[in-house]
Amino acid sequence: MLIFSFLPVPVYCQISNLPFYYEKNLPLVGNPPKVEEYYFEYHTQTRAHYYNHFIEYDFMGRVKKHIKTNEGLLDDVPLIFQTIIDDRPVTITCTFDYDGSNRLVYFVRNQYQEEVGEWRQDEEWIYDKYGALKEHNFWDVSEGQRIIKNPSVRWNYLRNNGGQVIRVEKQTYSFNVGNLTVSEITHYGYKQNVLDTVSVYRVLNGNNSLREKRFQLNFHRYHDLTPDSVLLSSYIRVSSSGDTTLQTITYDGHDRKLTSFSLGTSGDTIARTIWEYDEFSVKQTSNNIDRLEVYYDETGYERYREEFQNDFSLAVPADLNTRGLENGKMTSALREIWDPVTYFYRKDTEYLYFYDITSIPQKNAVIDKIAVYPNPGSGTFYLDRPNDISQLFLYAMDGKGWTFVPDACIISECSAGIYLLVIKLNDGSVEKTRLIIE
């Protein structure tokens, strides 16, 4: 039941435990009320406006409702997409409920699609009076009935008179049974009122077998009322096969792992892992051979990761995420995927963020954005419909900005990089385009 994370995230990371069926790659820094989502066709890189996101927040700035829909957009999708997308409009509505401890306790994802109907999925978190999570439920909801489904997990706690946990039964979903069954039992032993041993048993077909035992525990952080919050600095581990090892772990001031060593009975090092942190990255090296590097941006979301073995990069490069921030608010986000044929990244999904609710177009309005070309370009860019433009602004990723006189052609002497072109139209609406100068 004691949990040890594989890769700690940076202390600045703003991501909490997002619901399983919620948007994982859509940062909402700055609380934008609207986000436009664009898809790119893989080969031609043709862009299509495929979804609109409308988000509502509560008085604490937490998301309380999120609607994702392509109603009114599919008629304007380029022809090249017609064979690869579903042309039936879909609307997904997500709602969030929080408790007095600022914890998300209930999440609803309700999807409706023409000719398909409605599909609802709920996610639920239930805590005991000590703050320990005792149920994490996933439900399929249909015609008012809730059916439990994978990957639901429940923990049944047995405590002594002081509230200390002495036994936990973990229940997970069994496809054979079609319900939750006991899959693991953990026993906690105490010496002089302090946790002294942890024994974990695997349960299969009603039979228990020891998975591992830990004793001679030393603590970096200790709280016996909520065992999941315990951080061990050292312990002796006996595995199911009888192998005995000494585990030692060090942490920094943010409770992030710095080193982890596994020593055999003869004192030889069996395994060691080292973590290195800087402002926007985490590097994890195992046995001086395997290294995982994860890079984050100012939003706290992952930007890029790469794996190495003996300093040689492994496999296909990971997805690349480039996000724009302006005065603490998201302006754009672009996800690119690696093309193993051309050895270049290809655009996959782009998000544009809007904060002026009065500029949000009506549901069935036809959106005809100002075209900017060539993009990428060397510094000279052309715009169609210049007479519709009242103001032009160009912003670098560090927030530095320039103003241009509206014209059919703009010339920038900025250095190579990614910029945000903000176009204010005569009708007061605002368009934003990601501009790449090569």
C-alpha positions, -999 to +999 in steps of 0.1 A: +000+000+000+030+023+004+034+041-028+068+051-044+066+071-076+087+062-106+094+098-117+087+127-094+074+159-111+089+193-106+077+213-076+064+240-098+041+216-117+005+229-116-010+196-127-032+178-101-046+143-106-067+149-136-097+126-142-090+096-163-113+107-191-105+144-191-083+164-215-047+156-206-029+179-230-049+211-226-034+235-201-059+261-188-034+286-173-050+319-170-086+305-169-095+310-206-133+308-213-127+295-248-101+274-266-102+265-303-087+231-312-072+225-347-062+192-364-035+189-390-036+163-418-005+143-415+010+145-451-002+179-464-003+196-429-036+211-439-052+226-408-089+222-398-108+239-370-124+208-355-134+216-319-144+245-296-139+243-259-160+264-235-149+264-199-165+278-167-147+283-134-158+286-098-149+314-074-116+297-066-106+294-102-112+257-104-128+242-136-165+235-128-178+228-164-161+221-197-179+217-230-161+204-260-181+205-293-177+206-331-213+217-337-213+242-366-177+234-376-178+203-397-192+220-428-160+241-431-135+212-426-113+209-457-121+181-481-089+162-474-103+154-439-136+140-451-124+104-452-105+104-419-129+121-395-164+113-382-188+138-398-214+134-371-214+163-346-204+155-311-206+174-278-188+164-246-198+180-214-176+176-183-186+187-148-165+188-116-175+187-079-151+195-051-153+190-013-144+214+015-108+202+015-104+214-021-103+178-034-121+167-066-147+142-055-169+137-085-164+140-123-190+135-150-182+131-187-213+131-208-209+126-246-237+130-271-233+123-308-258+124-336-270+090-348-251+074-319-268+088-288-255+095-253-227+079-234-219+089-198-189+080-177-185+091-140-154+091-118-156+093-080-132+097-051-142+089-015-120+097+015-123+085+051-122+108+081-084+106+083-080+118+047-071+085+032-085+076-002-108+046+003-126+044-030-117+055-066-147+044-086-153+044-124-190+041-135-208+036-167-241+054-164-271+044-185-308+050-180-302+060-144-281+029-135-245+030-125-223+000-134-188-003-118-160-008-143-122-010-146-099+005-133-119+011-101-100+005-069-112+004-032-093+001+000-108-013+032-089+000+062-088-018+096-075+006+123-067+002+160-082+024+187-056+051+180-066+053+143-034+036+131-038+014+101-031-023+108-046-039+077-057-029+043-076-050+018-072-037-018-100-045-042-095-042-080-118-049-109-119-085-121-130-091-157-138-128-148-161-118-120-174-086-135-169-068-102-144-058-076-125-085-058-097-085-032-063-086-050-039-075-023-037-075+015-012-053+034-004-058+071+012-030+092+031-039+124+040-014+151+067-013+177+065+012+206+036+028+187+057+034+156+053+016+122+079-012+122+069-037+095+049-038+063+039-071+047+022-072+013+003-104+002-009-111-033-044-126-035-053-149-064-083-172-065-087-168-028-052-178-019-026-155-003+011-154-011+038-131+003+048-105-023+073-087-001+080-077+035+097-046+047+112-041+082+138-020+100+120+011+086+135+046+088+114+075+077+119+107+058+082+115+064+059+097+087+021+097+093+006+064+104-030+075+099-025+079+061+001+053+051+002+065+015+019+097+027+048+078+044+082+083+027+109+057+037+145+067+038+157+031+043+144-004+050+152-041+045+131-058+018+124-096+016+109-106-018+086-135-025+116-155-036+134-149-003+160-125-017+170-099+009+181-063+000+187-031+018+169-001+002+181+034+009+165+066-005+174+103-001+151+133-008+154+170-013+135+197+005+105+192-017+103+155-009+115+145-043+138+115-046+175+122-052+190+088-049+178+052-045+201+023-038+195-014-036+223-034-018+226-071-016+234-091+016+271-091+006+271-053+003+272-052-035+251-026-053+222-044-072+205-013-085+209+025-081+189+054-095+198+091-094+174+120-100+186+155-111+164+185-111+166+220-125+139+246-131+122+229-160+136+193-162+140+160-144+167+135-153+166+100-140+196+077-144+195+040-136+227+020-130+248+046-150+233+031-182+196+041-187+186+077-186+152+093-189+150+131-194+117+149-191+114+186-199+085+208-187+075+244-196+061+272-175+026+257-175+039+227-155+030+204-184+054+181-201+071+196-232+093+167-243+110+135-231+138+114-244+154+080-233+191+072-235+211+040-231+249+045-227+243+081-239+227+070-271+191+081-278+166+053-280+136+047-302+115+074-319+117+110-303+087+118-282+060+142-290+070+179-289+047+204-271+053+241-276+031+265-256+028+303-255+023+323-224+015+360-222+012+378-189+005+345-172-021+334-196-020+307-222-021+320-258-013+289-279-003+253-276+011+231-304+016+193-304+040+179-330+048+142-337+080+128-351+080+115-386+104+086-388+105+088-427+114+124-431+132+128-397+112+160-391+083+169-367+048+172-382+021+193-366-007+173-351-029+194-328-030+231-321-049+251-294-056+288-295-069+306-264-094+334-261-102+356-231-126+382-245-160+364-242-176+390-265-154+379-294-166+343-292-184+335-325-219+322-325-224+284-327-232+283-364-211+312-375-187+306-405-152+314-393-130+329-421-097+337-405-071+360-420-046+339-440-009+345-432+017+331-457+043+317-461+043+303-426+071+293-417+088+321-435+121+341-435+107+373-421+084+386-449+047+376-446+016+384-466-019+388-452-052+386-472-080+410-465-057+438-452-086+463-453-104+443-426-074+447-402-072+476-377-041+466-357-013+441-359+009+429-330+038+404-329+048+388-296+079+367-288+077+339-263+094+360-236+066+386-238+084+412-259+061+428-285+061+449-317+034+468-334+029+469-372+009+491-395-019+470-411-009+462-447-009+433-471+028+427-463+047+428-430+084+426-427+100+415-395+137+416-386+132+394-355+155+365-350+145+329-359+119+315-335+082+311-327+061+342-323+024+350-318+008+373-344-023+390-330-047+405-356-074+429-344-101+433-370-123+463-377-153+446-360-134+444-327-127+407-329-092+393-324-074+365-343-042+349-332-017+330-354+014+312-345+042+326-367+075+308-373+105+328-385+133+306-399 
